[in-house]
Amino acid sequence: MKIKLTNGNTIPVESHQVRIVRNVTLNPVKERLGAIRGAGFNTFCLKSRDVFVDMLTDSGTNAMSDRQLSAMMIADDAYAGSESMERLEAAINDILGFKNILPVHQGRAAEHLISRTMIKPGQVVIMNYHFTTSKVHVLFAGGVVEELCLDEALKTESSHPFKGNMDIAKLNASIRKHGKEKIAFIRMEATTNLLGGQPFSMQNLREVSKIAKENGLPLVLDGSLIAENAFFIKEREAGFKSKSVKEIILEMMSLIDLFYFSGRKSSSSRGGVIATNNEKLFNMMKPLLPVFEGFFTYGGMSSKEMEAMAVGIREMAEPNVVENVVAFVQFFVEECIKEKIPVVTPPGGLACHVDAKRFLSHIPQSEYPAGSLAAALFLISGVRGMERGTISMERNPDGSEALADIELLRLAVPRRVFTISHVLFTVDRLKWLLANKHLVGGLKFTEEPPVLRFFVGKLAPIGGWDERLVNAFEKDFGKDAC
Ligand SMILES: Cc1ncc(COP(=O)(O)O)c(C=O)c1O
């Protein structure tokens, strides 16, 4: 929840207590220099022991509740007919309203089964915006991705409450251009990750759903961050103030044909689900579950993960849980704005996103400013964020670089993990970096994997700026500085 203090400031206040902790260490800057060099200036390749504040992702890094941990103790490990699956089905039925469920090992496994069954080579998948793995699965199935987000969504500084909306005029034009036979399905992503965690409105989903129905096109929803999107609808859209997050989620679900999500985001440490009331779609995918994932009553998950997910799905619809995440991100963004750090506005749902194009405006996109910013921030603080810009893009089929629409450093806020002091420390170090940004240069690939290169690609600092930055840091903070 958000609480107004007597000094007029508003802060997020946790509606939980911390009872289990993990120790972390803030190493001296010289050690971090060795670590980032060893990681090829890719924060994905760092060892977690070298990281102080791990804001790489909210995937599988959220703190579990006591209710989730205790549910894991009663997991039923039966290969077939597991009671854990029954509890997961009951939770999905209650919170999402779907009766047919396929449990998979994580979100991308759902994308694999969906793309394999629903896309014919040459067909187009229309999206409000892509996610890295969703795009690769469409491409692997021979499909083409078409993104129809609002023009406003690509402006990092904005007051538009629903930058995750699909542009309805563009959608109509696209269906006219391709013809409905050429379109495999429409995919909407809740709290759109690569746009900076931006939601779509209920009104927009209704309009997309109507057009999809009129044209006989399946509407697929990536609901990895469904609760946040529902909460934004409650906060920002007229007519929803008095509705609960659960009621809003159910209304959203009534508008779509197929739901999938990564359980790693909000409910458990691993796992994912495909859920639908559409028997035809379900029966197309069902035979593939035991081939690629596992038997029907566990799929790609352990029974413990299914139990944690069943509780987590119920918890995500509780008002305080999702409200805490949103309030925390808002606080983070507002503290950055106070220090003139360029961030994505309005605040989104999963992270504070720093606009690397504005932060490091002297670095051309071909030299990966968001990657440089992620490496530089780690170097001077031990805070690990993730590049969400050109490095996270796939190259064009002719091998040329596909420049990202926006270059972001994502500082993820996993649920119930960090405190306000972690945020204030991070903002303070970003402020120092902004004052010293001229010391930071670009990056170039030294090892570049052919697909999803952002995960394990290695890079080098152009002109050796890493040493320069460390020297300036030691000058300001002292020789043994952390
Ligand atoms: C919106 C979205 N879809 C799909 C995925 C893929 O899920 P997973 O990492 O569980 O494979 C993610 C992961 O971050 C995501 O954010």
The ligand as an SDF file (V2000), in Angstrom:
LIG
                    3D

 16 16  0  0  0  0  0  0  0  0999 V2000
    5.6660  -11.4240  -21.2320 C   0  0  0  0  0  0  0  0  0  0  0  0
    6.4650  -12.6690  -21.1700 C   0  0  0  0  0  0  0  0  0  0  0  0
    6.1170  -13.7300  -21.9170 N   0  0  0  0  0  0  0  0  0  0  0  0
    6.8230  -14.8640  -21.8800 C   0  0  0  0  0  0  0  0  0  0  0  0
    7.9460  -15.0160  -21.0860 C   0  0  0  0  0  0  0  0  0  0  0  0
    8.7330  -16.2760  -21.1060 C   0  0  0  0  0  0  0  0  0  0  0  0
    8.5480  -16.9400  -19.9120 O   0  0  0  0  0  0  0  0  0  0  0  0
    9.6430  -17.9190  -19.2650 P   0  0  0  0  0  0  0  0  0  0  0  0
   10.8220  -17.0850  -18.8820 O   0  0  0  0  0  0  0  0  0  0  0  0
    8.9430  -18.5260  -18.0900 O   0  0  0  0  0  0  0  0  0  0  0  0
    9.9800  -18.9210  -20.3010 O   0  0  0  0  0  0  0  0  0  0  0  0
    8.3240  -13.9460  -20.2790 C   0  0  0  0  0  0  0  0  0  0  0  0
    9.5050  -14.0560  -19.4210 C   0  0  0  0  0  0  0  0  0  0  0  0
   10.0180  -13.1370  -18.8620 O   0  0  0  0  0  0  0  0  0  0  0  0
    7.5680  -12.7340  -20.3330 C   0  0  0  0  0  0  0  0  0  0  0  0
    7.9220  -11.6620  -19.6110 O   0  0  0  0  0  0  0  0  0  0  0  0
  1  2  1  0
  2  3  1  0
  2 15  2  0
  3  4  2  0
  4  5  1  0
  5  6  1  0
  5 12  2  0
  6  7  1  0
  7  8  1  0
  8  9  2  0
  8 10  1  0
  8 11  1  0
 12 13  1  0
 12 15  1  0
 13 14  2  0
 15 16  1  0
M  END
$$$$
